[in-house]
Amino acid sequence: MERSRRTTLTIPYTGCIDCHISNIESNLKKLGGVRDVEMKLWTAQIEYYPSKISVKEIKKVITDLGYEISERN
């Protein structure tokens, strides 16, 4: 049986510094297809299965929570 490939996405974001880590992390971990979330200051590193969830869906969760996706690299 072939195992699904997972990949890592790093998303820089801006928003409330007091609540961002637990808020973003807990909501992303609820998504089917997200394997792990590592939060750093202003960056979310998400390990996910592209066959189960898209980058667009992941980013939508972050923006729906009131955070902005930064274009910085």
N, CA, C, O and CB atoms as a CASP TS submission, in Angstrom:
PFRMAT TS
TARGET T0000
AUTHOR 0000-0000-0000
METHOD Language model
MODEL 1
PARENT N/A
ATOM      1  N   MET     1       0.834  -1.178   0.000  1.00  0.00           N
ATOM      2  CA  MET     1       0.000   0.000   0.000  1.00  0.00           C
ATOM      3  C   MET     1       0.883   1.248   0.000  1.00  0.00           C
ATOM      4  O   MET     1       1.788   1.376   0.825  1.00  0.00           O
ATOM      5  CB  MET     1      -0.951  -0.006   1.212  1.00  0.00           C
ATOM      6  N   GLU     2       0.616   2.154  -0.921  1.00  0.00           N
ATOM      7  CA  GLU     2       1.403   3.369  -1.025  1.00  0.00           C
ATOM      8  C   GLU     2       0.972   4.376   0.030  1.00  0.00           C
ATOM      9  O   GLU     2      -0.221   4.611   0.221  1.00  0.00           O
ATOM     10  CB  GLU     2       1.276   3.973  -2.421  1.00  0.00           C
ATOM     11  N   ARG     3       1.938   4.968   0.710  1.00  0.00           N
ATOM     12  CA  ARG     3       1.646   5.972   1.737  1.00  0.00           C
ATOM     13  C   ARG     3       1.468   7.331   1.075  1.00  0.00           C
ATOM     14  O   ARG     3       2.144   7.654   0.098  1.00  0.00           O
ATOM     15  CB  ARG     3       2.778   6.026   2.806  1.00  0.00           C
ATOM     16  N   SER     4       0.563   8.108   1.611  1.00  0.00           N
ATOM     17  CA  SER     4       0.339   9.452   1.089  1.00  0.00           C
ATOM     18  C   SER     4       1.564  10.307   1.358  1.00  0.00           C
ATOM     19  O   SER     4       2.185  10.222   2.418  1.00  0.00           O
ATOM     20  CB  SER     4      -0.922  10.090   1.716  1.00  0.00           C
ATOM     21  N   ARG     5       1.894  11.123   0.386  1.00  0.00           N
ATOM     22  CA  ARG     5       3.011  12.053   0.562  1.00  0.00           C
ATOM     23  C   ARG     5       2.543  13.253   1.351  1.00  0.00           C
ATOM     24  O   ARG     5       1.443  13.762   1.140  1.00  0.00           O
ATOM     25  CB  ARG     5       3.594  12.495  -0.799  1.00  0.00           C
ATOM     26  N   ARG     6       3.379  13.695   2.253  1.00  0.00           N
ATOM     27  CA  ARG     6       3.072  14.916   2.987  1.00  0.00           C
ATOM     28  C   ARG     6       4.131  15.949   2.644  1.00  0.00           C
ATOM     29  O   ARG     6       5.242  15.616   2.232  1.00  0.00           O
ATOM     30  CB  ARG     6       3.011  14.659   4.528  1.00  0.00           C
ATOM     31  N   THR     7       3.770  17.184   2.821  1.00  0.00           N
ATOM     32  CA  THR     7       4.679  18.279   2.512  1.00  0.00           C
ATOM     33  C   THR     7       4.572  19.321   3.610  1.00  0.00           C
ATOM     34  O   THR     7       3.655  19.278   4.430  1.00  0.00           O
ATOM     35  CB  THR     7       4.365  18.901   1.123  1.00  0.00           C
ATOM     36  N   THR     8       5.509  20.254   3.623  1.00  0.00           N
ATOM     37  CA  THR     8       5.515  21.295   4.641  1.00  0.00           C
ATOM     38  C   THR     8       5.337  22.645   3.973  1.00  0.00           C
ATOM     39  O   THR     8       5.966  22.946   2.958  1.00  0.00           O
ATOM     40  CB  THR     8       6.821  21.259   5.468  1.00  0.00           C
ATOM     41  N   LEU     9       4.474  23.446   4.559  1.00  0.00           N
ATOM     42  CA  LEU     9       4.166  24.783   4.079  1.00  0.00           C
ATOM     43  C   LEU     9       4.498  25.765   5.192  1.00  0.00           C
ATOM     44  O   LEU     9       4.094  25.559   6.337  1.00  0.00           O
ATOM     45  CB  LEU     9       2.668  24.905   3.640  1.00  0.00           C
ATOM     46  N   THR    10       5.228  26.827   4.876  1.00  0.00           N
ATOM     47  CA  THR    10       5.520  27.867   5.853  1.00  0.00           C
ATOM     48  C   THR    10       4.749  29.122   5.455  1.00  0.00           C
ATOM     49  O   THR    10       4.904  29.635   4.347  1.00  0.00           O
ATOM     50  CB  THR    10       7.059  28.150   5.942  1.00  0.00           C
ATOM     51  N   ILE    11       3.915  29.611   6.377  1.00  0.00           N
ATOM     52  CA  ILE    11       3.085  30.777   6.109  1.00  0.00           C
ATOM     53  C   ILE    11       3.416  31.882   7.102  1.00  0.00           C
ATOM     54  O   ILE    11       3.195  31.721   8.303  1.00  0.00           O
ATOM     55  CB  ILE    11       1.587  30.414   6.178  1.00  0.00           C
ATOM     56  N   PRO    12       3.944  33.004   6.615  1.00  0.00           N
ATOM     57  CA  PRO    12       4.122  34.161   7.484  1.00  0.00           C
ATOM     58  C   PRO    12       2.779  34.904   7.591  1.00  0.00           C
ATOM     59  O   PRO    12       2.053  35.017   6.604  1.00  0.00           O
ATOM     60  CB  PRO    12       5.253  35.107   6.937  1.00  0.00           C
ATOM     61  N   TYR    13       2.458  35.401   8.771  1.00  0.00           N
ATOM     62  CA  TYR    13       1.175  36.064   8.989  1.00  0.00           C
ATOM     63  C   TYR    13       1.358  37.223   9.955  1.00  0.00           C
ATOM     64  O   TYR    13       2.385  37.336  10.624  1.00  0.00           O
ATOM     65  CB  TYR    13       0.121  35.069   9.528  1.00  0.00           C
ATOM     66  N   THR    14       0.341  38.086  10.018  1.00  0.00           N
ATOM     67  CA  THR    14       0.326  39.176  10.981  1.00  0.00           C
ATOM     68  C   THR    14      -1.015  39.171  11.697  1.00  0.00           C
ATOM     69  O   THR    14      -2.013  38.696  11.155  1.00  0.00           O
ATOM     70  CB  THR    14       0.585  40.545  10.288  1.00  0.00           C
ATOM     71  N   GLY    15      -1.038  39.695  12.905  1.00  0.00           N
ATOM     72  CA  GLY    15      -2.263  39.757  13.694  1.00  0.00           C
ATOM     73  C   GLY    15      -1.941  39.938  15.163  1.00  0.00           C
ATOM     74  O   GLY    15      -0.827  40.325  15.516  1.00  0.00           O
ATOM     75  N   CYS    16      -2.896  39.665  16.007  1.00  0.00           N
ATOM     76  CA  CYS    16      -2.778  39.836  17.451  1.00  0.00           C
ATOM     77  C   CYS    16      -1.681  38.946  18.032  1.00  0.00           C
ATOM     78  O   CYS    16      -1.764  37.721  17.935  1.00  0.00           O
ATOM     79  CB  CYS    16      -4.111  39.531  18.128  1.00  0.00           C
ATOM     80  N   ILE    17      -0.671  39.538  18.623  1.00  0.00           N
ATOM     81  CA  ILE    17       0.452  38.766  19.168  1.00  0.00           C
ATOM     82  C   ILE    17       0.071  37.981  20.422  1.00  0.00           C
ATOM     83  O   ILE    17       0.686  36.951  20.701  1.00  0.00           O
ATOM     84  CB  ILE    17       1.610  39.693  19.486  1.00  0.00           C
ATOM     85  N   ASP    18      -0.918  38.433  21.180  1.00  0.00           N
ATOM     86  CA  ASP    18      -1.289  37.781  22.439  1.00  0.00           C
ATOM     87  C   ASP    18      -1.996  36.445  22.254  1.00  0.00           C
ATOM     88  O   ASP    18      -1.933  35.588  23.136  1.00  0.00           O
ATOM     89  CB  ASP    18      -2.168  38.692  23.232  1.00  0.00           C
ATOM     90  N   CYS    19      -2.671  36.254  21.119  1.00  0.00           N
ATOM     91  CA  CYS    19      -3.492  35.052  21.002  1.00  0.00           C
ATOM     92  C   CYS    19      -3.196  34.228  19.752  1.00  0.00           C
ATOM     93  O   CYS    19      -3.845  33.205  19.536  1.00  0.00           O
ATOM     94  CB  CYS    19      -4.937  35.433  21.010  1.00  0.00           C
ATOM     95  N   HIS    20      -2.262  34.629  18.943  1.00  0.00           N
ATOM     96  CA  HIS    20      -2.077  33.989  17.646  1.00  0.00           C
ATOM     97  C   HIS    20      -1.649  32.528  17.706  1.00  0.00           C
ATOM     98  O   HIS    20      -2.164  31.708  16.944  1.00  0.00           O
ATOM     99  CB  HIS    20      -1.077  34.745  16.875  1.00  0.00           C
ATOM    100  N   ILE    21      -0.741  32.192  18.573  1.00  0.00           N
ATOM    101  CA  ILE    21      -0.178  30.836  18.544  1.00  0.00           C
ATOM    102  C   ILE    21      -1.222  29.772  18.825  1.00  0.00           C
ATOM    103  O   ILE    21      -1.412  28.874  18.004  1.00  0.00           O
ATOM    104  CB  ILE    21       0.947  30.714  19.550  1.00  0.00           C
ATOM    105  N   SER    22      -1.899  29.842  19.947  1.00  0.00           N
ATOM    106  CA  SER    22      -2.863  28.791  20.271  1.00  0.00           C
ATOM    107  C   SER    22      -4.079  28.841  19.361  1.00  0.00           C
ATOM    108  O   SER    22      -4.648  27.797  19.041  1.00  0.00           O
ATOM    109  CB  SER    22      -3.301  28.907  21.720  1.00  0.00           C
ATOM    110  N   ASN    23      -4.487  30.020  18.939  1.00  0.00           N
ATOM    111  CA  ASN    23      -5.661  30.161  18.095  1.00  0.00           C
ATOM    112  C   ASN    23      -5.432  29.542  16.716  1.00  0.00           C
ATOM    113  O   ASN    23      -6.245  28.739  16.258  1.00  0.00           O
ATOM    114  CB  ASN    23      -6.034  31.633  17.956  1.00  0.00           C
ATOM    115  N   ILE    24      -4.359  29.897  16.065  1.00  0.00           N
ATOM    116  CA  ILE    24      -4.070  29.351  14.739  1.00  0.00           C
ATOM    117  C   ILE    24      -3.758  27.864  14.822  1.00  0.00           C
ATOM    118  O   ILE    24      -4.285  27.069  14.044  1.00  0.00           O
ATOM    119  CB  ILE    24      -2.899  30.099  14.092  1.00  0.00           C
ATOM    120  N   GLU    25      -2.909  27.492  15.759  1.00  0.00           N
ATOM    121  CA  GLU    25      -2.501  26.084  15.884  1.00  0.00           C
ATOM    122  C   GLU    25      -3.697  25.168  16.127  1.00  0.00           C
ATOM    123  O   GLU    25      -3.840  24.154  15.445  1.00  0.00           O
ATOM    124  CB  GLU    25      -1.490  25.926  17.023  1.00  0.00           C
ATOM    125  N   SER    26      -4.548  25.503  17.078  1.00  0.00           N
ATOM    126  CA  SER    26      -5.681  24.634  17.401  1.00  0.00           C
ATOM    127  C   SER    26      -6.657  24.521  16.240  1.00  0.00           C
ATOM    128  O   SER    26      -7.204  23.444  16.005  1.00  0.00           O
ATOM    129  CB  SER    26      -6.406  25.152  18.633  1.00  0.00           C
ATOM    130  N   ASN    27      -6.887  25.596  15.515  1.00  0.00           N
ATOM    131  CA  ASN    27      -7.816  25.546  14.387  1.00  0.00           C
ATOM    132  C   ASN    27      -7.245  24.789  13.195  1.00  0.00           C
ATOM    133  O   ASN    27      -7.987  24.086  12.510  1.00  0.00           O
ATOM    134  CB  ASN    27      -8.188  26.948  13.965  1.00  0.00           C
ATOM    135  N   LEU    28      -5.956  24.912  12.932  1.00  0.00           N
ATOM    136  CA  LEU    28      -5.357  24.160  11.834  1.00  0.00           C
ATOM    137  C   LEU    28      -5.325  22.662  12.136  1.00  0.00           C
ATOM    138  O   LEU    28      -5.525  21.842  11.241  1.00  0.00           O
ATOM    139  CB  LEU    28      -3.944  24.668  11.556  1.00  0.00           C
ATOM    140  N   LYS    29      -5.074  22.310  13.391  1.00  0.00           N
ATOM    141  CA  LYS    29      -4.999  20.892  13.757  1.00  0.00           C
ATOM    142  C   LYS    29      -6.353  20.189  13.646  1.00  0.00           C
ATOM    143  O   LYS    29      -6.408  18.959  13.609  1.00  0.00           O
ATOM    144  CB  LYS    29      -4.465  20.751  15.175  1.00  0.00           C
ATOM    145  N   LYS    30      -7.431  20.948  13.594  1.00  0.00           N
ATOM    146  CA  LYS    30      -8.770  20.372  13.431  1.00  0.00           C
ATOM    147  C   LYS    30      -9.037  19.952  11.991  1.00  0.00           C
ATOM    148  O   LYS    30      -9.963  19.182  11.737  1.00  0.00           O
ATOM    149  CB  LYS    30      -9.830  21.370  13.879  1.00  0.00           C
ATOM    150  N   LEU    31      -8.251  20.440  11.059  1.00  0.00           N
ATOM    151  CA  LEU    31      -8.477  20.164   9.654  1.00  0.00           C
ATOM    152  C   LEU    31      -8.028  18.759   9.279  1.00  0.00           C
ATOM    153  O   LEU    31      -6.950  18.316   9.676  1.00  0.00           O
ATOM    154  CB  LEU    31      -7.759  21.183   8.800  1.00  0.00           C
ATOM    155  N   GLY    32      -8.842  18.079   8.531  1.00  0.00           N
ATOM    156  CA  GLY    32      -8.439  16.794   7.973  1.00  0.00           C
ATOM    157  C   GLY    32      -7.333  17.034   6.963  1.00  0.00           C
ATOM    158  O   GLY    32      -7.472  17.899   6.098  1.00  0.00           O
ATOM    159  N   GLY    33      -6.267  16.311   7.047  1.00  0.00           N
ATOM    160  CA  GLY    33      -5.154  16.476   6.129  1.00  0.00           C
ATOM    161  C   GLY    33      -3.978  17.219   6.725  1.00  0.00           C
ATOM    162  O   GLY    33      -2.880  17.178   6.170  1.00  0.00           O
ATOM    163  N   VAL    34      -4.182  17.900   7.847  1.00  0.00           N
ATOM    164  CA  VAL    34      -3.077  18.573   8.521  1.00  0.00           C
ATOM    165  C   VAL    34      -2.492  17.600   9.531  1.00  0.00           C
ATOM    166  O   VAL    34      -3.195  17.126  10.424  1.00  0.00           O
ATOM    167  CB  VAL    34      -3.543  19.903   9.215  1.00  0.00           C
ATOM    168  N   ARG    35      -1.206  17.302   9.390  1.00  0.00           N
ATOM    169  CA  ARG    35      -0.553  16.339  10.282  1.00  0.00           C
ATOM    170  C   ARG    35       0.025  17.011  11.508  1.00  0.00           C
ATOM    171  O   ARG    35      -0.100  16.490  12.617  1.00  0.00           O
ATOM    172  CB  ARG    35       0.544  15.595   9.545  1.00  0.00           C
ATOM    173  N   ASP    36       0.669  18.187  11.322  1.00  0.00           N
ATOM    174  CA  ASP    36       1.310  18.852  12.444  1.00  0.00           C
ATOM    175  C   ASP    36       1.414  20.349  12.155  1.00  0.00           C
ATOM    176  O   ASP    36       1.462  20.772  11.000  1.00  0.00           O
ATOM    177  CB  ASP    36       2.709  18.246  12.719  1.00  0.00           C
ATOM    178  N   VAL    37       1.446  21.132  13.221  1.00  0.00           N
ATOM    179  CA  VAL    37       1.603  22.580  13.105  1.00  0.00           C
ATOM    180  C   VAL    37       2.664  23.011  14.110  1.00  0.00           C
ATOM    181  O   VAL    37       2.578  22.693  15.296  1.00  0.00           O
ATOM    182  CB  VAL    37       0.242  23.334  13.350  1.00  0.00           C
ATOM    183  N   GLU    38       3.660  23.734  13.623  1.00  0.00           N
ATOM    184  CA  GLU    38       4.683  24.294  14.511  1.00  0.00           C
ATOM    185  C   GLU    38       4.596  25.808  14.387  1.00  0.00           C
ATOM    186  O   GLU    38       4.786  26.375  13.311  1.00  0.00           O
ATOM    187  CB  GLU    38       6.135  23.766  14.151  1.00  0.00           C
ATOM    188  N   MET    39       4.306  26.442  15.503  1.00  0.00           N
ATOM    189  CA  MET    39       4.136  27.888  15.505  1.00  0.00           C
ATOM    190  C   MET    39       5.408  28.556  16.011  1.00  0.00           C
ATOM    191  O   MET    39       6.000  28.144  17.008  1.00  0.00           O
ATOM    192  CB  MET    39       2.927  28.297  16.371  1.00  0.00           C
ATOM    193  N   LYS    40       5.805  29.595  15.294  1.00  0.00           N
ATOM    194  CA  LYS    40       6.892  30.465  15.707  1.00  0.00           C
ATOM    195  C   LYS    40       6.333  31.871  15.616  1.00  0.00           C
ATOM    196  O   LYS    40       5.250  32.072  15.066  1.00  0.00           O
ATOM    197  CB  LYS    40       8.196  30.277  14.817  1.00  0.00           C
ATOM    198  N   LEU    41       7.042  32.827  16.137  1.00  0.00           N
ATOM    199  CA  LEU    41       6.561  34.199  16.090  1.00  0.00           C
ATOM    200  C   LEU    41       6.355  34.630  14.640  1.00  0.00           C
ATOM    201  O   LEU    41       7.310  34.733  13.870  1.00  0.00           O
ATOM    202  CB  LEU    41       7.547  35.146  16.804  1.00  0.00           C
ATOM    203  N   TRP    42       5.111  34.876  14.282  1.00  0.00           N
ATOM    204  CA  TRP    42       4.675  35.361  12.971  1.00  0.00           C
ATOM    205  C   TRP    42       4.866  34.368  11.836  1.00  0.00           C
ATOM    206  O   TRP    42       4.818  34.757  10.669  1.00  0.00           O
ATOM    207  CB  TRP    42       5.403  36.607  12.642  1.00  0.00           C
ATOM    208  N   THR    43       5.082  33.094  12.150  1.00  0.00           N
ATOM    209  CA  THR    43       5.210  32.077  11.110  1.00  0.00           C
ATOM    210  C   THR    43       4.537  30.782  11.576  1.00  0.00           C
ATOM    211  O   THR    43       4.739  30.327  12.702  1.00  0.00           O
ATOM    212  CB  THR    43       6.706  31.826  10.763  1.00  0.00           C
ATOM    213  N   ALA    44       3.744  30.212  10.692  1.00  0.00           N
ATOM    214  CA  ALA    44       3.152  28.902  10.955  1.00  0.00           C
ATOM    215  C   ALA    44       3.779  27.912   9.982  1.00  0.00           C
ATOM    216  O   ALA    44       3.743  28.120   8.769  1.00  0.00           O
ATOM    217  CB  ALA    44       1.582  28.934  10.810  1.00  0.00           C
ATOM    218  N   GLN    45       4.353  26.836  10.513  1.00  0.00           N
ATOM    219  CA  GLN    45       4.913  25.791   9.668  1.00  0.00           C
ATOM    220  C   GLN    45       3.959  24.610   9.760  1.00  0.00           C
ATOM    221  O   GLN    45       3.787  24.021  10.828  1.00  0.00           O
ATOM    222  CB  GLN    45       6.385  25.396  10.104  1.00  0.00           C
ATOM    223  N   ILE    46       3.340  24.268   8.636  1.00  0.00           N
ATOM    224  CA  ILE    46       2.277  23.279   8.614  1.00  0.00           C
ATOM    225  C   ILE    46       2.703  22.074   7.792  1.00  0.00           C
ATOM    226  O   ILE    46       3.069  22.206   6.625  1.00  0.00           O
ATOM    227  CB  ILE    46       0.985  23.883   8.054  1.00  0.00           C
ATOM    228  N   GLU    47       2.654  20.905   8.404  1.00  0.00           N
ATOM    229  CA  GLU    47       2.921  19.661   7.696  1.00  0.00           C
ATOM    230  C   GLU    47       1.555  19.081   7.336  1.00  0.00           C
ATOM    231  O   GLU    47       0.717  18.866   8.211  1.00  0.00           O
ATOM    232  CB  GLU    47       3.790  18.647   8.570  1.00  0.00           C
ATOM    233  N   TYR    48       1.337  18.832   6.055  1.00  0.00           N
ATOM    234  CA  TYR    48       0.005  18.415   5.607  1.00  0.00           C
ATOM    235  C   TYR    48       0.090  17.460   4.418  1.00  0.00           C
ATOM    236  O   TYR    48       1.145  17.278   3.811  1.00  0.00           O
ATOM    237  CB  TYR    48      -0.836  19.640   5.234  1.00  0.00           C
ATOM    238  N   TYR    49      -1.052  16.862   4.110  1.00  0.00           N
ATOM    239  CA  TYR    49      -1.167  15.953   2.979  1.00  0.00           C
ATOM    240  C   TYR    49      -1.904  16.674   1.847  1.00  0.00           C
ATOM    241  O   TYR    49      -3.112  16.890   1.946  1.00  0.00           O
ATOM    242  CB  TYR    49      -1.908  14.637   3.387  1.00  0.00           C
ATOM    243  N   PRO    50      -1.198  17.049   0.772  1.00  0.00           N
ATOM    244  CA  PRO    50      -1.830  17.783  -0.326  1.00  0.00           C
ATOM    245  C   PRO    50      -2.971  17.017  -0.990  1.00  0.00           C
ATOM    246  O   PRO    50      -3.833  17.627  -1.624  1.00  0.00           O
ATOM    247  CB  PRO    50      -0.798  18.127  -1.362  1.00  0.00           C
ATOM    248  N   SER    51      -2.992  15.713  -0.857  1.00  0.00           N
ATOM    249  CA  SER    51      -4.082  14.930  -1.446  1.00  0.00           C
ATOM    250  C   SER    51      -5.373  15.071  -0.635  1.00  0.00           C
ATOM    251  O   SER    51      -6.446  14.693  -1.104  1.00  0.00           O
ATOM    252  CB  SER    51      -3.682  13.450  -1.541  1.00  0.00           C
ATOM    253  N   LYS    52      -5.268  15.616   0.580  1.00  0.00           N
ATOM    254  CA  LYS    52      -6.439  15.742   1.451  1.00  0.00           C
ATOM    255  C   LYS    52      -6.869  17.179   1.698  1.00  0.00           C
ATOM    256  O   LYS    52      -8.034  17.428   2.007  1.00  0.00           O
ATOM    257  CB  LYS    52      -6.162  15.086   2.761  1.00  0.00           C
ATOM    258  N   ILE    53      -5.943  18.137   1.567  1.00  0.00           N
ATOM    259  CA  ILE    53      -6.260  19.537   1.816  1.00  0.00           C
ATOM    260  C   ILE    53      -5.347  20.420   0.967  1.00  0.00           C
ATOM    261  O   ILE    53      -4.186  20.084   0.732  1.00  0.00           O
ATOM    262  CB  ILE    53      -6.113  19.880   3.326  1.00  0.00           C
ATOM    263  N   SER    54      -5.884  21.553   0.511  1.00  0.00           N
ATOM    264  CA  SER    54      -5.099  22.449  -0.344  1.00  0.00           C
ATOM    265  C   SER    54      -4.492  23.604   0.458  1.00  0.00           C
ATOM    266  O   SER    54      -4.927  23.909   1.568  1.00  0.00           O
ATOM    267  CB  SER    54      -5.975  23.002  -1.476  1.00  0.00           C
ATOM    268  N   VAL    55      -3.492  24.224  -0.126  1.00  0.00           N
ATOM    269  CA  VAL    55      -2.881  25.408   0.478  1.00  0.00           C
ATOM    270  C   VAL    55      -3.946  26.495   0.631  1.00  0.00           C
ATOM    271  O   VAL    55      -3.978  27.199   1.641  1.00  0.00           O
ATOM    272  CB  VAL    55      -1.680  25.923  -0.384  1.00  0.00           C
ATOM    273  N   LYS    56      -4.802  26.627  -0.357  1.00  0.00           N
ATOM    274  CA  LYS    56      -5.868  27.631  -0.313  1.00  0.00           C
ATOM    275  C   LYS    56      -6.773  27.421   0.905  1.00  0.00           C
ATOM    276  O   LYS    56      -7.147  28.387   1.570  1.00  0.00           O
ATOM    277  CB  LYS    56      -6.702  27.582  -1.608  1.00  0.00           C
ATOM    278  N   GLU    57      -7.125  26.173   1.200  1.00  0.00           N
ATOM    279  CA  GLU    57      -7.975  25.872   2.359  1.00  0.00           C
ATOM    280  C   GLU    57      -7.263  26.205   3.673  1.00  0.00           C
ATOM    281  O   GLU    57      -7.877  26.732   4.602  1.00  0.00           O
ATOM    282  CB  GLU    57      -8.387  24.389   2.346  1.00  0.00           C
ATOM    283  N   ILE    58      -5.981  25.899   3.744  1.00  0.00           N
ATOM    284  CA  ILE    58      -5.197  26.197   4.945  1.00  0.00           C
ATOM    285  C   ILE    58      -5.127  27.705   5.164  1.00  0.00           C
ATOM    286  O   ILE    58      -5.358  28.188   6.272  1.00  0.00           O
ATOM    287  CB  ILE    58      -3.771  25.603   4.833  1.00  0.00           C
ATOM    288  N   LYS    59      -4.810  28.441   4.107  1.00  0.00           N
ATOM    289  CA  LYS    59      -4.725  29.900   4.217  1.00  0.00           C
ATOM    290  C   LYS    59      -6.070  30.511   4.586  1.00  0.00           C
ATOM    291  O   LYS    59      -6.118  31.502   5.315  1.00  0.00           O
ATOM    292  CB  LYS    59      -4.225  30.502   2.906  1.00  0.00           C
ATOM    293  N   LYS    60      -7.160  29.938   4.095  1.00  0.00           N
ATOM    294  CA  LYS    60      -8.491  30.457   4.397  1.00  0.00           C
ATOM    295  C   LYS    60      -8.790  30.367   5.888  1.00  0.00           C
ATOM    296  O   LYS    60      -9.400  31.279   6.446  1.00  0.00           O
ATOM    297  CB  LYS    60      -9.552  29.696   3.603  1.00  0.00           C
ATOM    298  N   VAL    61      -8.378  29.299   6.538  1.00  0.00           N
ATOM    299  CA  VAL    61      -8.576  29.169   7.984  1.00  0.00           C
ATOM    300  C   VAL    61      -7.867  30.305   8.711  1.00  0.00           C
ATOM    301  O   VAL    61      -8.431  30.909   9.624  1.00  0.00           O
ATOM    302  CB  VAL    61      -8.060  27.800   8.491  1.00  0.00           C
ATOM    303  N   ILE    62      -6.649  30.594   8.313  1.00  0.00           N
ATOM    304  CA  ILE    62      -5.879  31.658   8.963  1.00  0.00           C
ATOM    305  C   ILE    62      -6.546  33.018   8.752  1.00  0.00           C
ATOM    306  O   ILE    62      -6.692  33.791   9.698  1.00  0.00           O
ATOM    307  CB  ILE    62      -4.436  31.685   8.423  1.00  0.00           C
ATOM    308  N   THR    63      -6.945  33.308   7.525  1.00  0.00           N
ATOM    309  CA  THR    63      -7.574  34.604   7.258  1.00  0.00           C
ATOM    310  C   THR    63      -8.966  34.701   7.877  1.00  0.00           C
ATOM    311  O   THR    63      -9.371  35.781   8.306  1.00  0.00           O
ATOM    312  CB  THR    63      -7.662  34.844   5.757  1.00  0.00           C
ATOM    313  N   ASP    64      -9.698  33.600   7.929  1.00  0.00           N
ATOM    314  CA  ASP    64     -11.017  33.603   8.573  1.00  0.00           C
ATOM    315  C   ASP    64     -10.920  33.881  10.076  1.00  0.00           C
ATOM    316  O   ASP    64     -11.874  34.364  10.684  1.00  0.00           O
ATOM    317  CB  ASP    64     -11.718  32.262   8.340  1.00  0.00           C
ATOM    318  N   LEU    65      -9.772  33.575  10.665  1.00  0.00           N
ATOM    319  CA  LEU    65      -9.541  33.857  12.082  1.00  0.00           C
ATOM    320  C   LEU    65      -9.170  35.324  12.322  1.00  0.00           C
ATOM    321  O   LEU    65      -9.043  35.761  13.466  1.00  0.00           O
ATOM    322  CB  LEU    65      -8.439  32.949  12.620  1.00  0.00           C
ATOM    323  N   GLY    66      -8.999  36.076  11.233  1.00  0.00           N
ATOM    324  CA  GLY    66      -8.704  37.495  11.357  1.00  0.00           C
ATOM    325  C   GLY    66      -7.244  37.864  11.182  1.00  0.00           C
ATOM    326  O   GLY    66      -6.862  39.008  11.430  1.00  0.00           O
ATOM    327  N   TYR    67      -6.421  36.911  10.759  1.00  0.00           N
ATOM    328  CA  TYR    67      -5.011  37.173  10.528  1.00  0.00           C
ATOM    329  C   TYR    67      -4.779  37.415   9.056  1.00  0.00           C
ATOM    330  O   TYR    67      -5.534  36.929   8.213  1.00  0.00           O
ATOM    331  CB  TYR    67      -4.143  36.012  11.030  1.00  0.00           C
ATOM    332  N   GLU    68      -3.746  38.157   8.745  1.00  0.00           N
ATOM    333  CA  GLU    68      -3.394  38.416   7.356  1.00  0.00           C
ATOM    334  C   GLU    68      -2.191  37.573   6.979  1.00  0.00           C
ATOM    335  O   GLU    68      -1.257  37.429   7.767  1.00  0.00           O
ATOM    336  CB  GLU    68      -3.105  39.915   7.127  1.00  0.00           C
ATOM    337  N   ILE    69      -2.209  37.019   5.783  1.00  0.00           N
ATOM    338  CA  ILE    69      -1.068  36.271   5.273  1.00  0.00           C
ATOM    339  C   ILE    69      -0.079  37.305   4.743  1.00  0.00           C
ATOM    340  O   ILE    69      -0.432  38.138   3.908  1.00  0.00           O
ATOM    341  CB  ILE    69      -1.493  35.228   4.151  1.00  0.00           C
ATOM    342  N   SER    70       1.145  37.251   5.223  1.00  0.00           N
ATOM    343  CA  SER    70       2.187  38.173   4.797  1.00  0.00           C
ATOM    344  C   SER    70       2.857  37.641   3.545  1.00  0.00           C
ATOM    345  O   SER    70       2.959  36.428   3.362  1.00  0.00           O
ATOM    346  CB  SER    70       3.221  38.389   5.915  1.00  0.00           C
ATOM    347  N   GLU    71       3.303  38.512   2.703  1.00  0.00           N
ATOM    348  CA  GLU    71       3.988  38.109   1.479  1.00  0.00           C
ATOM    349  C   GLU    71       5.501  38.051   1.661  1.00  0.00           C
ATOM    350  O   GLU    71       6.231  37.802   0.701  1.00  0.00           O
ATOM    351  CB  GLU    71       3.644  39.064   0.352  1.00  0.00           C
ATOM    352  N   ARG    72       5.978  38.278   2.883  1.00  0.00           N
ATOM    353  CA  ARG    72       7.429  38.239   3.098  1.00  0.00           C
ATOM    354  C   ARG    72       7.944  36.815   2.997  1.00  0.00           C
ATOM    355  O   ARG    72       7.201  35.864   3.240  1.00  0.00           O
ATOM    356  CB  ARG    72       7.793  38.837   4.467  1.00  0.00           C
ATOM    357  N   ASN    73       9.200  36.666   2.642  1.00  0.00           N
ATOM    358  CA  ASN    73       9.806  35.332   2.541  1.00  0.00           C
ATOM    359  C   ASN    73      10.847  35.133   3.579  1.00  0.00           C
ATOM    360  O   ASN    73      11.461  34.068   3.642  1.00  0.00           O
ATOM    361  CB  ASN    73      10.404  35.109   1.183  1.00  0.00           C
TER
END
